[in-house]
Amino acid sequence: MIIDFERLKEISDIHGDSFYLLDSKKFEQNYKELQKAFRDIYSNTYIAYSYKTNYIPKLCKIVNENGGFAEVVSDMEYQIALKIGVESQNIYYNGPYKNPSAVEKLLLDGGIVNVDSHYELEIIKIIASKYPENLLSVGLRCNFDINDGVKSRFGFDVESEDFVDVINLINDINNIELTGLHCHFASRYIETWTGRPERMLNLISKYFNEPPKFISVGGGLFGKMAPSLKEQFDFDIPSYEDYAEVVATQFRDFFEDMEFSKQPKLIIEPGSALVGDAMKFAAKVINIKDIRGKKMATLAGSIYNINPTLNKKNPPVKAYHNVENEDKLRMYEDIDLGGYTCIESDYLYRGYTGEMSVGDYMVFENVGSYSVVLKPPFILPNFAVVDYNEETNSIEIIKHRETFDDVFRTYEF
């Protein structure tokens, strides 16, 4: 499907002045390319997709259908995985706050819970005592310095006696099995990735007589992005192959003399790396004004639709013009594109240069990461998501725009 003004207006007439454009084919392509980059070096690599980054069910289904796993951090995400048919043994439950009933169900069904703190271990001990005939699979989240200047609050400090005590406690309970180790750090810089596999493999050598079933190095990878976005970083953006070279090579070399059947699964947990460039956001230009010499436009969208983490980067954007308004087109330099909210700082783009007129659509790229899941129903409910397919020239509604009833159903009037 070729995206042009007429097609955008056609979607807009049904779904409103703003909406997301999902490219699920691109998401699937990203998944396969990232998996291949790692498996070409260490074949026993699996992707556990980070549901929290973008839990659109169609994307989660694509991962499951391609043999991937689900990485969840909430009872809600766990329910999504079950609803789309993910087998329990392919669900990894992470995060610092876990629903005890969800923990119990997942463990009894054969899933993996990565323990983040002592309070979770106490929950699991109770479950183990209730069901002595069930073998429960757990992992431990490991916390160590990756030289990114951040002291993470998650997991167990691997340099502490606490870490040793936890391992011994798990090993002392007959029906709890420590099946793997897990780590995750937010830094996407390639330099901070070098130490992750090294530290994790050292822990395996120190605390396991035989390799565990899995070793997870988490997520935090850059994905694909347009040149205009790459230029806003003061370093080169790593490719899938760059990350694989740093991580998978260490696993291959460490386990090269071991039978494949005994090699642990290398788990990576990407989110943004898969979905970042697989979504666009279209917003209609509502108004253009001049305030004391500064040109400003108001769009039927918000910074919270495209950049809810409020980083300082301008996303790639393209204007689609209404041919019937060509006489109203004007060339603007350094115009700010503001949002519909009443927040002064709500700008989708600062310093745009290009032709524009009221009624145009501005389409922002690289908005798939966290935009759908972090957007609050502030002033306006959330917008629709449509999947567009260039090969078949078709669109599919993935998420309907929210209504008054959707937002206020849980309130009492």
LUMDREN-478609 format. One line per 5 residues: for each residue y, x, z of N, C-alpha, C. Coordinates in steps of 0.1 Angstrom, whole numbers. Layout:
<atoms>
Y:X:Z:Y:X:Z:Y:X:Z; ...
</atoms>
This chain:
<atoms>
-12:8:0:0:0:0:12:9:0; 21:6:-9:34:13:-10:44:6:-1; 49:13:9:59:7:17:73:8:11; 79:-4:9:92:-5:3:99:-16:10; 112:-18:7:120:-28:14:113:-42:13
108:-46:1:102:-59:0:90:-61:9; 82:-51:10:70:-52:18:74:-53:33; 84:-45:37:89:-45:50:94:-59:54; 102:-65:44:108:-78:47:97:-88:48; 87:-87:40:75:-96:40:69:-96:54
67:-85:59:61:-84:73:71:-89:83; 83:-86:81:94:-90:91:95:-105:91; 94:-111:80:95:-126:80:84:-133:88; 73:-126:90:62:-132:98:63:-127:112; 66:-114:114:64:-107:127:77:-103:134
88:-106:128:101:-103:135:108:-91:129; 120:-88:134:129:-78:128:124:-64:132; 115:-62:141:109:-49:144:94:-50:146; 87:-40:142:72:-40:143:67:-26:141; 54:-24:145:48:-11:143:39:-12:131
38:0:124:29:1:112:19:11:116; 6:7:117:-5:15:121:-12:20:109; -16:32:108:-24:38:97:-37:42:103; -46:33:105:-59:36:112:-67:46:103; -66:46:90:-73:56:82:-68:70:85
-55:72:88:-50:85:91:-56:89:105; -56:80:114:-62:82:128:-76:87:126; -84:80:118:-98:84:116:-99:98:110; -91:101:100:-91:114:94:-87:125:104; -77:122:112:-74:132:122:-86:135:132
-92:124:136:-104:126:144:-114:135:138; -118:132:126:-128:140:119:-124:154:117; -111:157:114:-106:170:111:-106:178:124; -102:172:135:-102:179:148:-116:182:153; -125:173:151:-139:175:155:-145:186:147
-142:186:134:-148:196:125:-143:210:128; -130:211:132:-124:224:135:-131:230:147; -135:222:157:-142:227:169:-157:229:166; -163:220:159:-177:221:156:-181:232:147; -172:236:138:-174:247:129:-176:260:137
-171:260:149:-173:272:158:-183:270:169; -182:258:176:-191:255:186:-196:241:184; -208:240:178:-213:227:173:-215:216:183; -217:220:196:-219:210:206:-206:205:212; -196:202:204:-183:197:208:-182:182:206
-176:175:216:-174:161:215:-159:157:218; -154:147:212:-141:142:215:-142:130:224; -135:131:235:-134:119:244:-119:114:243; -117:104:235:-103:100:232:-96:95:244; -84:99:246:-76:96:258:-70:82:256
-77:72:262:-72:58:260:-58:56:265; -54:63:275:-40:60:280:-29:63:270; -32:72:261:-22:76:251:-18:64:242; -28:57:238:-27:45:229:-40:38:229; -40:27:237:-53:20:238:-55:8:228
-49:9:217:-51:-2:207:-66:-2:204; -73:-14:206:-87:-15:205:-93:-10:192; -86:-12:181:-91:-7:168:-93:8:168; -83:15:174:-85:30:174:-96:34:183; -98:27:195:-109:30:204:-122:28:197
-123:17:189:-135:14:181:-138:25:171; -128:30:164:-130:40:154:-137:52:161; -132:56:172:-137:68:179:-152:65:183; -155:53:188:-169:50:192:-178:49:180; -173:44:169:-181:43:157:-184:57:151
-176:66:154:-178:80:149:-185:89:159; -190:83:169:-198:91:178:-190:98:189; -177:94:191:-169:99:201:-170:92:214; -164:97:225:-165:92:238:-152:86:242; -152:79:254:-140:73:259:-136:80:272
-123:85:272:-118:91:285:-108:81:290; -111:75:302:-103:65:308:-98:69:322; -87:63:326:-81:67:339:-77:54:347; -83:43:343:-80:30:350:-91:21:348; -92:11:356:-102:0:355:-99:-8:342
-86:-9:338:-83:-17:326:-88:-9:314; -87:4:313:-92:11:302:-107:11:302; -113:12:313:-128:11:314:-132:-2:308; -125:-13:311:-129:-26:306:-127:-27:291; -117:-20:286:-115:-19:271:-128:-13:265
-132:-1:271:-143:6:265:-156:-3:265; -158:-10:276:-170:-19:277:-169:-30:266; -157:-35:265:-155:-47:256:-157:-43:241; -154:-31:238:-156:-27:224:-170:-21:221; -178:-20:232:-192:-16:230:-195:-2:233
-187:5:240:-190:19:243:-201:20:254; -211:28:251:-222:29:261:-217:37:273; -222:33:285:-216:38:297:-218:53:298; -228:59:293:-230:74:294:-220:81:285; -212:74:277:-202:80:269:-188:77:274
-187:73:287:-174:70:293:-172:80:304; -160:87:304:-156:97:314:-144:91:321; -146:89:334:-136:83:342:-128:93:350; -115:96:346:-107:106:352:-95:99:360; -86:107:364:-74:101:371:-74:102:386
-63:101:392:-61:103:407:-64:90:415; -65:79:408:-66:66:415:-77:58:408; -88:55:414:-99:48:408:-103:36:416; -106:25:408:-111:13:414:-125:15:419; -128:13:433:-141:16:438:-152:7:431
-149:-5:428:-159:-14:421:-162:-9:407; -152:-3:400:-154:2:387:-162:15:388; -159:23:398:-166:36:400:-181:32:402; -184:22:410:-197:19:413:-205:14:401; -198:5:393:-205:0:381:-208:11:371
-198:20:369:-200:30:359:-211:40:363; -211:44:376:-221:53:380:-235:47:379; -236:35:383:-249:28:383:-254:26:369; -244:25:359:-248:23:345:-250:36:338; -248:47:345:-251:60:338:-238:68:333
-226:63:336:-214:69:332:-211:81:341; -200:88:338:-196:100:345:-182:98:352; -181:101:364:-169:100:372:-165:114:375; -153:119:371:-148:132:374:-139:130:387; -145:136:398:-138:135:411:-126:143:412
-115:136:416:-102:142:417:-98:147:431; -103:140:441:-100:143:455:-111:138:464; -109:141:477:-119:138:487:-121:123:489; -110:115:487:-112:101:490:-122:95:480; -122:100:468:-131:95:458:-146:99:461
-147:111:467:-160:115:470:-166:107:482; -157:102:491:-162:93:501:-167:80:496; -160:75:485:-164:63:479:-178:65:472; -180:76:466:-192:79:459:-204:81:469; -201:87:480:-211:89:490:-217:75:495
-208:66:497:-212:52:501:-220:46:490; -216:47:478:-224:42:467:-238:48:466; -239:61:468:-252:68:468:-261:64:479; -255:61:491:-263:56:502:-268:41:500; -260:33:493:-264:20:490:-275:19:479
-275:29:470:-285:29:459:-292:42:459; -301:45:469:-308:58:469:-317:61:457; -321:50:450:-330:52:439:-323:56:426; -309:55:426:-301:58:414:-296:72:415; -297:79:404:-291:93:403:-277:91:397
-267:95:405:-253:93:401:-247:106:395; -241:105:383:-235:117:377:-221:118:379; -217:130:385:-202:132:387:-198:146:382; -185:147:379:-180:160:376:-169:163:386; -163:175:386:-152:179:394:-140:183:386
-129:177:390:-116:182:383:-112:195:389; -110:205:381:-106:218:386:-91:221:384; -85:227:394:-71:230:394:-69:245:395; -62:251:385:-60:266:386:-47:268:378; -42:280:379:-29:284:373:-32:288:358
-24:281:349:-25:285:335:-12:291:330; -4:296:340:8:303:336:18:295:328; 19:282:332:29:273:325:41:270:335; 41:276:347:52:274:356:50:261:364; 39:253:362:37:240:369:26:241:379
28:236:391:17:235:400:12:221:400; 1:219:393:-4:206:391:-9:200:404; -7:186:405:-12:179:417:-26:173:416; -32:176:405:-45:170:402:-57:179:405; -68:174:410:-80:181:411:-81:190:423
-91:198:424:-94:207:435:-90:222:431; -83:228:440:-79:242:439:-92:251:439; -95:257:427:-107:264:426:-107:277:435; -96:281:440:-95:293:448:-97:290:463; -98:277:466:-99:273:480:-113:271:485
-114:272:498:-127:269:505:-130:254:503; -120:246:501:-122:232:499:-131:230:486; -129:237:476:-136:236:464:-151:239:466; -154:250:473:-167:254:477:-174:243:485; -167:238:495:-172:227:504:-176:215:496
-168:211:486:-171:199:478:-183:201:470; -185:213:464:-197:215:456:-209:215:465; -208:221:477:-220:221:486:-223:207:491; -213:199:493:-215:185:498:-222:177:487; -218:179:475:-225:171:464:-239:176:462
-241:189:463:-255:194:461:-264:190:472; -258:187:484:-266:183:496:-271:169:495; -265:161:486:-269:147:485:-279:145:474; -291:140:477:-302:140:467:-299:133:455; -292:122:456:-291:113:444:-276:114:438
-269:125:441:-257:128:433:-259:141:426; -256:141:413:-258:153:405:-245:157:399; -241:170:402:-229:176:396:-232:180:382; -229:171:372:-233:173:358:-222:181:350; -210:183:356:-201:191:348:-188:194:355
-179:201:349:-166:205:354:-156:200:344; -144:196:349:-133:191:341:-120:197:345; -111:199:335:-98:203:338:-89:196:328; -76:195:331:-66:190:322:-53:194:326; -45:199:317:-31:203:319:-22:198:308
-10:194:312:-1:188:302:4:197:291; 5:210:294:11:219:284:3:220:271; 11:219:260:5:219:247:6:233:240; 13:242:247:15:256:241:1:263:239; -1:269:228:-14:276:226:-16:287:236
-6:293:241:-7:304:250:-14:299:263; -11:287:267:-16:281:280:-31:276:278; -35:276:266:-49:272:263:-59:283:265; -55:295:263:-64:306:263:-72:307:276; -65:305:288:-71:307:301:-80:295:305
-78:284:299:-87:272:303:-102:275:302; -106:278:289:-121:280:288:-125:292:296; -117:303:297:-121:314:304:-123:311:319; -114:304:325:-116:300:339:-128:291:341; -129:281:332:-140:272:334:-154:279:333
-155:288:323:-167:295:321:-170:304:333; -160:310:339:-162:318:350:-168:310:362; -162:297:363:-167:288:374:-182:285:372; -185:283:359:-199:280:356:-208:291:360; -204:303:357:-212:315:361:-214:316:376
-203:313:383:-203:314:398:-211:304:405; -210:291:401:-215:280:409:-227:273:403; -232:276:391:-243:269:385:-254:280:381; -266:276:385:-278:285:382:-281:283:367; -279:270:362:-281:267:348:-268:260:344
-265:261:331:-253:254:326:-253:239:329; -242:233:332:-242:218:334:-243:211:321; -243:198:322:-244:190:309:-231:190:301; -219:192:308:-207:192:300:-197:201:307; -187:206:299:-175:212:304:-164:207:296
-154:200:304:-143:194:297:-130:203:299; -124:206:288:-111:213:290:-99:204:288; -101:191:288:-90:181:287:-83:180:274; -71:175:275:-63:173:263:-50:181:264; -40:176:258:-27:183:258:-26:192:245
-29:186:233:-28:193:221:-17:187:212; -10:196:205:0:191:195:-8:185:184; -3:174:178:-9:169:166:0:172:153; -3:165:143:4:167:130:18:161:131; 27:167:125:41:162:125:48:166:112
59:158:109:67:161:97:75:174:99; 78:181:88:86:194:90:99:192:97; 106:180:95:118:178:102:117:177:118; 105:174:122:102:173:136:98:187:141; 90:194:133:86:208:137:98:217:139
108:215:130:120:224:131:127:223:144; 125:212:152:132:210:164:126:218:176; 114:224:173:108:233:183:112:247:181; 112:255:191:116:269:189:103:278:189; 92:272:185:80:280:183:71:273:173
61:280:168:53:274:158:43:264:164; 41:252:157:32:242:162:18:246:159; 9:247:169:-5:250:166:-12:240:158; -21:244:150:-30:235:142:-42:232:150; -50:222:145:-63:220:151:-72:233:151
-71:240:140:-79:252:139:-74:263:149; -61:263:152:-56:273:162:-62:270:176; -62:257:180:-68:254:193:-83:257:193; -90:254:182:-104:256:181:-108:271:183; -100:279:176:-102:293:177:-101:299:191
-91:294:198:-89:298:212:-100:293:221; -104:281:220:-113:274:229:-128:276:225; -131:271:213:-145:270:209:-151:284:207; -143:294:203:-149:307:202:-154:313:215; -147:310:226:-151:315:239:-164:308:243
-166:295:240:-178:288:243:-190:293:234; -187:295:221:-198:301:213:-202:314:218; -193:323:221:-197:337:225:-204:336:238; -200:327:247:-206:327:261:-220:322:260; -223:312:252:-236:306:251:-244:309:239
-241:320:232:-247:323:219:-262:326:220; -266:331:232:-281:335:234:-289:323:240; -283:312:241:-289:300:247:-294:290:237; -305:284:239:-310:273:230:-299:262:229; -298:256:217:-288:246:216:-290:234:226
-302:231:228:-305:219:237:-301:222:251; -299:235:255:-295:238:268:-280:241:269; -273:242:258:-259:244:258:-251:232:263; -241:234:271:-234:222:276:-225:216:265; -222:204:266:-212:198:257:-198:203:260
-191:207:250:-177:210:252:-169:197:249; -162:192:259:-155:180:258:-140:183:257; -134:178:247:-119:178:246:-114:164:246; -102:162:252:-97:148:254:-84:146:248; -83:146:235:-70:145:228:-65:130:228
-52:129:228:-45:116:226:-35:117:215; -24:124:218:-13:126:209:-18:133:196; -27:142:198:-31:150:186:-38:142:176; -43:130:180:-50:121:170:-41:110:165; -33:104:174:-26:92:171:-11:94:168
-5:106:172:9:108:171:15:104:157; 9:109:146:14:106:133:7:94:126; -1:87:134:-8:75:128:-1:62:129; 12:63:135:20:50:136:34:53:133; 40:42:127:54:42:124:61:30:130
74:30:132:81:19:138:92:15:128; 92:2:124:103:-3:115:112:-12:123; 125:-9:122:135:-17:129:147:-20:119; 151:-33:119:161:-37:111:175:-33:116; 184:-29:106:198:-26:110:205:-39:112
211:-41:124:217:-54:127:232:-53:126; 238:-41:129:252:-40:129:256:-25:127; 268:-23:121:274:-9:120:288:-10:124; 293:-2:133:306:-2:137:313:12:139; 326:12:140:333:24:142:340:23:156
337:32:165:343:32:178:351:45:180; 364:44:179:373:55:180:369:67:171; 366:64:159:362:74:149:347:78:149; 339:72:158:325:75:158:317:63:152; 309:66:142:301:56:136:288:53:144
285:41:146:273:37:154:267:25:147; 254:25:147:246:14:142:238:8:153; 235:-5:153:226:-12:162:214:-16:155; 202:-13:160:190:-16:154:182:-26:163; 173:-33:157:165:-43:164:153:-36:170
155:-24:176:145:-17:182:151:-8:193; 143:-1:201:148:7:212:142:20:213; 149:30:220:143:43:222:129:41:229; 128:31:237:115:28:244:104:24:235; 107:20:223:97:17:213:91:29:206
99:40:205:95:52:198:94:64:206; 101:65:217:101:77:225:103:73:240; 93:66:246:94:62:260:94:73:270; 90:85:266:90:97:275:104:103:275; 113:98:266:127:102:265:129:117:263
121:123:255:124:137:251:136:138:242; 141:149:239:153:151:232:152:152:217; 140:150:212:137:153:198:141:140:190; 146:142:178:148:131:168:136:129:160; 130:117:159:118:115:151:122:115:137
113:118:128:115:116:113:118:102:110; 128:99:102:132:85:99:136:84:84; 133:72:79:137:70:65:143:56:64; 153:54:56:160:41:54:154:34:42; 152:21:43:147:13:32:158:3:29
163:3:17:175:-5:14:172:-18:7; 180:-28:10:179:-41:4:187:-40:-10; 180:-41:-21:187:-39:-34:198:-49:-36; 197:-61:-30:207:-71:-31:220:-67:-24; 219:-57:-15:231:-52:-8:236:-39:-12
232:-35:-25:236:-21:-29:251:-19:-29; 258:-30:-31:273:-28:-31:278:-25:-17; 270:-28:-7:274:-26:7:269:-12:13; 261:-5:5:256:7:9:267:17:11; 266:25:22:276:35:25:269:48:29
275:59:25:270:72:30:276:75:43; 267:78:53:272:81:67:268:95:70; 276:102:77:273:115:83:275:114:98; 264:119:105:265:120:120:267:106:126; 259:96:121:260:83:127:248:81:137
251:75:149:241:74:159:234:60:157; 221:60:159:213:47:157:210:42:171; 217:32:175:215:26:189:205:15:189; 200:12:201:190:2:203:196:-11:208; 187:-21:209:191:-35:213:194:-37:228
190:-27:236:191:-29:250:206:-27:255; 208:-30:267:222:-29:273:223:-16:280; 215:-6:277:215:7:283:224:17:274; 234:23:279:243:31:271:235:43:264; 225:48:271:218:59:265:207:55:255
206:43:252:195:38:243:199:41:228; 195:53:224:197:57:210:184:61:204; 180:55:193:167:59:186:169:72:179; 181:75:175:184:88:167:198:91:168; 201:104:171:214:109:172:218:117:160
229:114:154:234:122:143:227:121:129; 224:108:126:217:106:113:227:107:101; 222:113:91:230:114:78:222:108:67; 229:98:60:222:92:49:229:78:46; 224:72:35:230:59:31:223:48:40
232:38:42:227:27:51:236:15:49; 230:3:52:238:-9:52:231:-19:61; 239:-29:66:233:-39:75:222:-46:67; 211:-49:74:199:-55:67:189:-46:62; 192:-32:62:182:-22:59:171:-22:70
160:-15:67:150:-12:77:150:3:79; 151:8:91:149:22:94:134:24:99; 127:32:93:113:34:97:111:48:103; 107:48:115:105:61:123:91:65:123; 88:78:121:75:83:121:71:90:134
58:94:135:53:101:147:56:93:160; 53:80:160:56:72:172:43:67:178; 32:72:175:19:66:180:16:70:194; 22:81:199:19:86:212:27:79:223; 20:72:232:25:65:244:35:54:241
40:52:229:50:42:226:45:28:229; 33:24:225:28:11:228:24:9:242; 19:19:249:14:17:263:25:18:273; 36:25:270:46:27:280:58:18:278; 59:11:267:71:2:265:71:-9:274
81:-10:283:82:-22:292:87:-34:285; 85:-46:290:91:-58:284:105:-60:289; 113:-50:287:127:-49:292:136:-56:281; 142:-67:284:151:-75:276:144:-82:265; 135:-75:257:127:-82:247:112:-79:250
103:-89:247:89:-86:248:85:-76:237; 73:-71:238:68:-60:229:66:-66:215; 66:-57:205:66:-61:191:51:-61:186; 50:-66:174:37:-67:167:33:-53:162; 20:-52:160:14:-40:153:6:-45:142
9:-39:130:1:-43:118:-5:-30:112; -17:-31:108:-24:-19:102:-22:-21:86; -17:-10:80:-15:-10:66:-25:0:59; -30:-5:48:-40:3:41:-35:5:26; -32:18:23:-27:21:10:-37:19:-1
-50:21:2:-61:20:-8:-63:5:-12; -62:-4:-3:-65:-18:-6:-52:-26:-8; -41:-20:-5:-28:-27:-5:-28:-40:4; -33:-38:16:-35:-49:25:-29:-46:38; -26:-56:46:-22:-54:60:-31:-63:69
-32:-58:81:-40:-66:91:-33:-66:104; -32:-78:110:-25:-79:123:-34:-73:134; -29:-64:141:-37:-57:152:-32:-62:166; -19:-64:167:-14:-70:179:-2:-79:176; -3:-91:181:8:-101:179:20:-97:187
32:-100:183:43:-98:191:42:-108:203; 47:-102:214:46:-110:227:56:-122:227; 52:-132:234:61:-144:236:66:-145:250; 74:-154:252:79:-157:266:67:-160:275; 58:-168:271:46:-171:279:38:-159:282
37:-149:273:29:-137:275:35:-129:287; 48:-128:287:55:-120:297:55:-127:310; 57:-140:311:60:-147:323:48:-155:329; 36:-153:322:24:-161:327:21:-158:341; 23:-146:346:19:-143:360:30:-146:370
41:-151:366:52:-155:375:51:-169:379; 56:-172:391:57:-186:396:72:-191:394; 73:-203:387:86:-208:385:88:-220:395
</atoms>
